[in-house]
Amino acid sequence: MKPECLLLTSPAVNLRAFTSICQQVLGYSPVRAAAAMPRELSEAEKFLSCLAALRDPDAPAGFTADLLPHAFFSVFLVAEDGDLYDILERCSGMPYVTAETTARGVSAAVISGTLAQWRDAVAAGSTPAVKLSVRAGFNKVHSIFRGAGLDVWGDYRSRPAPDNATLLLEYRPQR
């Protein structure tokens, strides 16, 4: 069985109240840069952009690596028992709840962590050393985060794995 996953929770940000108070106490709106973006940002990206603007009113909108721990997400994942164990191992430090399913040898889990933790777990689970089915699970997690406008792997290069069924992520820092 290939692992299945679903983005279960993401930050619910009260941007209206936050920006209103910031306008009063800081004299500027931290959402200014995010609002000026030509594309629609995810709520998490807007929130993290606001946090960057708290430090620097001229900060560009988008993800900043040192702010990723401020956004928290939960993923529901179903996989074969051995694969789920390997997935949880790569999600080290992230809280989780597991349950047996009606299918023999298959378990479900809700894994929660910061965007920084998910970034690291997906990168660790998308290498050649990882078993194909586990890598497929992390590829799905990668895909659901990217689909939700949460692509925090800009400094990674994606390429097909030798199995031609999964993707590998290779760290390629910006120069």
ChimeraX attribute file (.defattr): number of C-alpha atoms within 10 A of each C-alpha:
attribute: neighborCount
match mode: 1-to-1
recipient: residues
	/A:1	10
	/A:2	15
	/A:3	23
	/A:4	15
	/A:5	20
	/A:6	15
	/A:7	16
	/A:8	13
	/A:9	12
	/A:10	17
	/A:11	14
	/A:12	11
	/A:13	13
	/A:14	10
	/A:15	15
	/A:16	10
	/A:17	10
	/A:18	15
	/A:19	18
	/A:20	16
	/A:21	14
	/A:22	17
	/A:23	14
	/A:24	10
	/A:25	10
	/A:26	13
	/A:27	10
	/A:28	16
	/A:29	19
	/A:30	30
	/A:31	26
	/A:32	19
	/A:33	18
	/A:34	23
	/A:35	14
	/A:36	11
	/A:37	12
	/A:38	7
	/A:39	8
	/A:40	12
	/A:41	18
	/A:42	14
	/A:43	19
	/A:44	24
	/A:45	22
	/A:46	23
	/A:47	27
	/A:48	26
	/A:49	25
	/A:50	27
	/A:51	19
	/A:52	22
	/A:53	21
	/A:54	17
	/A:55	10
	/A:56	11
	/A:57	17
	/A:58	12
	/A:59	18
	/A:60	17
	/A:61	24
	/A:62	21
	/A:63	19
	/A:64	15
	/A:65	13
	/A:66	10
	/A:67	16
	/A:68	19
	/A:69	14
	/A:70	14
	/A:71	20
	/A:72	18
	/A:73	18
	/A:74	22
	/A:75	21
	/A:76	19
	/A:77	22
	/A:78	24
	/A:79	23
	/A:80	19
	/A:81	15
	/A:82	13
	/A:83	22
	/A:84	22
	/A:85	14
	/A:86	16
	/A:87	25
	/A:88	16
	/A:89	14
	/A:90	21
	/A:91	22
	/A:92	13
	/A:93	11
	/A:94	16
	/A:95	12
	/A:96	16
	/A:97	10
	/A:98	14
	/A:99	11
	/A:100	13
	/A:101	13
	/A:102	8
	/A:103	8
	/A:104	9
	/A:105	12
	/A:106	18
	/A:107	21
	/A:108	20
	/A:109	19
	/A:110	18
	/A:111	21
	/A:112	22
	/A:113	21
	/A:114	19
	/A:115	24
	/A:116	17
	/A:117	21
	/A:118	27
	/A:119	21
	/A:120	17
	/A:121	22
	/A:122	23
	/A:123	21
	/A:124	21
	/A:125	27
	/A:126	26
	/A:127	18
	/A:128	17
	/A:129	9
	/A:130	17
	/A:131	13
	/A:132	20
	/A:133	21
	/A:134	24
	/A:135	29
	/A:136	21
	/A:137	25
	/A:138	29
	/A:139	21
	/A:140	20
	/A:141	25
	/A:142	24
	/A:143	15
	/A:144	17
	/A:145	20
	/A:146	13
	/A:147	10
	/A:148	14
	/A:149	15
	/A:150	20
	/A:151	16
	/A:152	21
	/A:153	19
	/A:154	12
	/A:155	13
	/A:156	15
	/A:157	13
	/A:158	15
	/A:159	12
	/A:160	11
	/A:161	16
	/A:162	10
	/A:163	9
	/A:164	8
	/A:165	11
	/A:166	21
	/A:167	22
	/A:168	24
	/A:169	22
	/A:170	17
	/A:171	13
	/A:172	12
	/A:173	9
	/A:174	7
	/A:175	4
